[in-house]
Amino acid sequence: MEKRSININIFGRQFPAKVDSEEAAVIEEAARTINAKIKAFKAEYKIQDDLDISIMCCLDIMTEYLTYKAKQERLEQSFLNELSVLEQKLDYSIQVSEEK
């Protein structure tokens, strides 16, 4: 996989990084999302301390991620349950047709 050099700007600071070409767009979008959250926290809560803002953004992003992950796990379990029911019905149908 080809590496690409990018500059990531977060909170007014530059972070050079070498990333896989396929990841570059995702990383750049992540940086834009972080910067938007920082701006929103600064505007909404009038927080001036950079560390406090950073911690609040981390907490908010992790909360979103864990909520999304839990929802995906519930959906996955629901699909697995539905597949199990369909498998049982199929097994039953095969069994009945073999008995004829």
C-alpha positions as CSV (number, residue, x, y, z in Angstrom):
1,M,0.0,0.0,0.0
2,E,1.3,3.4,-1.0
3,K,2.1,5.9,1.7
4,R,1.2,9.6,1.3
5,S,2.4,12.6,3.3
6,I,-0.3,14.9,4.6
7,N,-0.5,17.8,7.0
8,I,-3.4,17.5,9.4
9,N,-4.6,20.7,11.0
10,I,-6.3,20.3,14.4
11,F,-7.0,23.1,16.8
12,G,-4.8,25.4,14.8
13,R,-1.8,23.0,15.0
14,Q,-0.1,21.2,12.2
15,F,0.6,17.5,12.4
16,P,2.5,16.0,9.5
17,A,1.7,12.3,8.9
18,K,2.5,9.5,6.4
19,V,-0.7,7.6,5.8
20,D,-2.0,5.0,3.4
21,S,-3.4,6.7,0.3
22,E,-6.8,5.1,1.0
23,E,-6.9,6.5,4.6
24,A,-5.9,10.1,3.7
25,A,-9.5,11.2,2.9
26,V,-10.9,9.6,6.1
27,I,-8.1,11.2,8.3
28,E,-8.7,14.6,6.7
29,E,-12.5,14.3,7.3
30,A,-11.8,13.3,10.9
31,A,-9.7,16.4,11.4
32,R,-12.5,18.6,9.9
33,T,-15.0,16.9,12.3
34,I,-12.7,17.5,15.3
35,N,-12.2,21.1,14.4
36,A,-16.0,21.6,14.0
37,K,-16.6,20.0,17.4
38,I,-13.9,22.3,18.9
39,K,-15.5,25.3,17.4
40,A,-19.0,24.2,18.6
41,F,-17.7,23.6,22.2
42,K,-16.0,26.9,22.3
43,A,-19.1,28.8,21.1
44,E,-21.6,26.9,23.2
45,Y,-19.8,26.6,26.5
46,K,-17.4,29.5,26.3
47,I,-14.6,27.2,27.3
48,Q,-11.3,28.9,26.9
49,D,-8.9,26.3,28.2
50,D,-7.5,24.2,25.3
51,L,-7.1,21.1,27.4
52,D,-10.7,21.3,28.6
53,I,-12.0,21.7,25.1
54,S,-9.9,18.8,23.9
55,I,-11.2,16.5,26.7
56,M,-14.8,17.5,26.0
57,C,-14.3,16.7,22.3
58,C,-12.7,13.4,23.1
59,L,-15.6,12.5,25.4
60,D,-18.2,13.6,22.8
61,I,-16.5,11.6,20.0
62,M,-16.1,8.5,22.1
63,T,-19.7,8.7,23.2
64,E,-20.9,8.9,19.6
65,Y,-18.6,6.0,18.7
66,L,-19.8,3.7,21.5
67,T,-23.4,4.6,20.9
68,Y,-23.0,3.7,17.2
69,K,-21.1,0.5,18.0
70,A,-23.8,-0.6,20.4
71,K,-26.4,0.0,17.8
72,Q,-24.5,-1.9,15.2
73,E,-24.1,-4.8,17.6
74,R,-27.8,-4.9,18.3
75,L,-28.5,-4.8,14.6
76,E,-26.0,-7.6,14.0
77,Q,-27.6,-9.7,16.7
78,S,-31.1,-9.1,15.3
79,F,-29.9,-10.2,11.8
80,L,-28.3,-13.3,13.3
81,N,-31.5,-14.1,15.1
82,E,-33.5,-13.7,11.9
83,L,-31.0,-15.8,10.0
84,S,-31.3,-18.5,12.6
85,V,-35.1,-18.5,12.3
86,L,-34.9,-18.8,8.5
87,E,-32.4,-21.6,8.8
88,Q,-34.7,-23.5,11.1
89,K,-37.6,-23.0,8.7
90,L,-35.4,-24.1,5.8
91,D,-34.3,-27.2,7.7
92,Y,-37.9,-28.0,8.5
93,S,-39.0,-27.6,4.9
94,I,-36.1,-29.8,3.6
95,Q,-37.0,-32.4,6.2
96,V,-40.7,-32.4,5.3
97,S,-39.9,-32.7,1.5
98,E,-37.5,-35.6,2.1
99,E,-40.2,-37.5,4.1
100,K,-42.6,-37.3,1.1
